[in-house]
């Protein structure tokens, strides 16, 4: 825990971020409405920056291994509230139709919060509620900010910038700092790898649209190559495979359904560039292969953690053990489920004292984490939101299939399908940076698709 005076200082910053700054920002946007679509892109860029640059955490629990360690206040929220103030001053017309995304998300938050009845620590539970409840701000703001294909083009430009900035940070990690497996401006390499394909695939789809200017297409292809380079430098094999599958799906749809010399050339440049990146990373891949034995142990440990989650779910099937409680329930001294890991270690001949089990790892599975913490009710509500996002994005891809909105929506649909499947192995969508990026991307596509009703 940090000293109280530091948290009080953060509270003062929070009052400014959530009060004065958004009001001033809303007034600025009212006088300069052309800036509004850029705000959605700014949120994407801010989400890609190092957490310490844009966020503060009140009453932070240092060392806690749960997915929420404090009450986060963020500059992203201030930008979102500025857009919402602008929307309110315009009679909230920009928010029309946003209920399709907002209501399922709020339903999920409300149902998932019911696990408080089993919570070991109500403060940790409240941290998760705060994080997920305020996630509706960038979701609403991104939807309000984007209302046409022209607006969406500006957001794609910001996505290009975010990918290039992140790639620069990755190159610094790899070739200046000599880091074997990079994480750049993210907390973990897996978070970075999944972010890279969630951002790059919609950009690739935008690049393959036949009506876009050649210079713009070149910049987008460069950004996609940067995203591929990031996936390669993270050495996350699942994400590299996901990136390749996603690119292949988009290239087939773009080149086969709307063939042109430019799209074929763009596809060729992309393939050659990614192959070059793979060749450059062969030394790192070899080192990863040499550690295959330890990788098998990690895979076994994933199974053990899922079994631990299953034990929690069996005991609290309806509403779970409580949001953000896994890091307590799985470890000594409070947790009743540390025995699963302890038993696994004994079977392997590894004997540790009680202090060796005070900070056990969380399950890597997004869905087992939800089942353990939120039970069948919260997990069902979460699944409903995932389904809604797929329907909304696929609908946009179909109804706007002849313009940029449809292309970006198709790329995002491919990215979401892969990310949701990837959730069986990685829980990164609960982490703030990936969570914000995910919700903003879905919201901007849904907002741009409104143009067909105008």
Secondary structure, DSSP 8 states (H G I E B T S, - for coil): ---HHHHHHHHHHHHIIIIIHHHHHHHHHHH-GGGHHHHHHHHHHHHHS-HHHHEEEET--TT--SS--SEEEEHHHHHHHHHHHHHHHTTTGGGTTTHHHHHHHHHHHHHHGGGGGG-S-HHHHHHHHHHHHHHHHHHHHHHHH--SHHHHHHHHHHHHHHHHHHHHHHHIIIIIS--SS--TTSSSHHHHHHHHHHHHHHHHHHHT-TTS-HHHHHHHHHHHHHHHHHHHHHT-HHHHHHHHHHHHHHHIIIIIHS--HHHHHHHHHHHHHHHHHHHHTHHHHHHHHHTHHHHHHHHHHHHHHHHHHHHHHHHSTTT-S-TT-HHHHTSTTT-S-THHHHHHHHHTT----GGGGSS----S-HHHHHHHHHHHHHHHHHHHHHHHHHHHHHHHHHHTTTSHHHHHHHHHHHHHHHHHHHTTT--GGGSHHHHHHHHHHHHHHHHHGGGGG-
